[in-house]
Structure formats: structure tokens, C-alpha cells
Amino acid sequence: MSEALPASLVERVLEKLGFHQYPEISLAGLTPLYAAWGRHIPFDNVRKMIHIRERNPGPLPGSDPVDYFETWLTHGTGGTCWAGAGPLHAFLSSLGYTAIRGIGTMMAAPVLPPNHGTVTVTFDGRRYLVDSAMLCGEPLLIDPEIETVIPHPAWGLKVAMKEGRFHVGWRPLHKTDGFECRLETFEATDAEFQDMHERTRPWSPFNHELTIRINRGEEVVGMAFGNLITFRADGTVTREPATPETRRHLLLETIGLSEEIVDRLPPDEPTPPPPGSRTALAQEEAGPGNG
């Protein structure tokens, strides 16, 4: 797959992000560009839920950066980590930035395999994280000698070296006290991204229940696992169970998805336990109708 996006598409994306000329290839140019991404392109599993529920055998949404951006321009959707990081990498590379794919592990449980796609950009040997899922508002310096922090009360995070690898502390919507993402490698290929993405087809926490987040003003707003959640500018968190009506209002009015794509989005269904987990094995042993 070609790294370079069509110039006409890059210009349309820039315009919708609020830029009327190409940004400077510097940290000063990248900073407002990444901030605009977090305000305009959500982290979400809308298209993935549709794809999985319709049993579509084709490539998972986000596998093709051109399709990702054309759909965002039309419907306002983003993607999950693999589905967003690949297009973000293609976009930044097309603009002339030295962008590199990375792979991490979201440490939502004590022992997990690598499960997260991300992107870094380098300037004069200094590496900055620009993550399409964490949406931390500005590029985050990754330095083995110091802990670096984005102190924003809604989307802030920090990164530090632990046991030979960088650990990013952040807050997903479904776990508001946060957990860490351990960065495993900064040298992933497109083929590795595609393979890791495809492995999520049989099971993923993003296959069954809506997750979506975006930066709005000084807040993070969204929904995860049946709850509407806001990280407020004063550091507080609000949470309330979503109804079909409030979910639809969030997607259409707050985030700005198209009515066409929202009408295709299926209702949530309970996420099954991961294949091979103790819970899944216990359910298999119990059999249908036995608990």
C-alpha cells in the first residue's frame, strides 16, 4: 500500500481540520495539527461494529487510509487504535513529517499481548507521541531521562521509563482512574499493523459495544460500555447510563456523525469474555442453559 495519500485528499482533510495551508514541518507545526485531530476526528468503533455485525468479510474499516479519510469527510467517523493510527501515519507522512508506527500494550489486565497501535514523530532526534486513541491534545515528548507530563485535567497524561520500556499513564472513558500503555516498539510496519488489526476480528472489546471519545472545548466527551461520560475541565468526571435517545443525540449533535451512519449502527450487545480466558472456559464447561 502506498504511503502517500493523494494531494487533493490531504488538502480536503486539512481544510476540514481548519487549516488553509500546509503546516510547517516542525514541532510548532505539528502541535496545532494534532490538537485539531483530537477535536475533529473521534476515537470510535462505529464502523467496526457495523462491519462485524454485518459479517462483512472484507478488510476491517481503517485498513485503507484513503477510505478512512473519505468516510470521515462524509460521515464524521474515526476508528479504533489500529484503524486510526495507520491513517494518521499516512497523513503525517504525506505532509512530510518523519512519522513512525508503534505498537504498545494497553495494560487493562496483568498479562496481555501487544494490543495497541500508535504513532510517533521525530524532530532532531527527539521523539513525540501522537496517539489517535488517547487524543492527549498535544504531542507528548518521550525521553528516557525524564518523566514528561501533559497536565491538562481532562485529557492529560504522563510517560516515564520503567523496566526498560516507556509507560504512558492515561484515562480511557471506561476506566476513569486510568491505566498504563506500555510502548513495545517504535518500528512497526504497515504489514504488522494490518495483521494486528485483523487479529481483532474474532474478539475485541470494541466489537460489541459502542465506544467513542473526542475533545470538545476543554472537555473529553463520549460513551463507553453503555455510559455517557465526560472528563471535565476541572478534573471531575460525570457518568450516566445512556438511552437510545441520549446515545443518538451524542453521536449526531455533540460529535457530529451523519444520520446515515448512525442509522446503520447496531445496538450494543454484551461483550463476551476473551477466548481462552478463565471466564470463557468456565462458560464452555457449563454449556448452554447451565448458568
Number of C-alpha atoms within 10 A of each C-alpha: 8 9 15 17 18 12 11 9 15 19 16 16 18 20 13 14 19 14 15 11 9 14 17 13 14 15 16 10 13 20 16 18 22 22 18 20 25 26 20 21 23 28 25 25 26 27 24 23 23 20 19 18 14 11 9 11 9 8 13 19 25 25 23 17 24 18 13 21 25 15 17 20 16 12 16 19 27 31 25 24 21 27 28 27 29 27 25 24 28 24 24 24 17 17 20 15 22 16 24 22 22 24 25 20 18 20 19 12 7 5 8 10 9 17 18 23 29 27 24 25 24 17 13 6 7 11 19 20 21 28 26 28 25 21 26 26 25 23 22 23 21 23 15 14 8 11 15 17 16 16 11 15 16 22 24 19 22 18 25 20 18 10 7 9 13 21 24 25 19 21 19 18 24 17 11 15 9 15 17 19 22 22 21 17 15 17 12 16 14 16 10 15 22 18 13 17 22 14 12 15 16 10 15 16 16 21 25 23 21 24 27 27 27 26 26 16 10 16 20 23 23 28 25 21 20 19 20 23 22 24 23 18 15 11 13 11 15 11 16 12 13 17 12 9 8 14 18 17 14 18 21 16 11 13 22 15 22 16 13 10 18 18 9 13 18 15 12 14 12 11 14 13 15 14 12 10 10 11 13 14 14 12 14 12 10 11 10 8 5 8 7
